[in-house]
Amino acid sequence: MGRSVLKMGKSARLVSFTWRIRYVRQKDGEITFKLGSQRKNSHVEANELWFGMIKTKNCVAELKKKHENNSDECIRGVMEHGGKVYRTKWRCH
């Protein structure tokens, strides 16, 4: 899998941020795949929330989405391609 980037900005108890996942393909050739996110807190780990299919262009693809979480939640990026799901590391506030 390529590398993923997640950037967040914090505010009070409710955290608002723009989630961004970027996939950089190391091999030649373009692929189409699904990107989304997954959240968790101390009580539950949620299923993947898919935001859509995307195709690499010049070996790069990126999706962004605004989120609001409670300050105790964590988030990570997820990608599905060829029947396999790939996940980034958890990012917690």
Helices and strands as residue ranges (DSSP letters): E 14-24, E 32-40, E 49-55, E 60-70, E 74-81, E 84-87, E 91-92
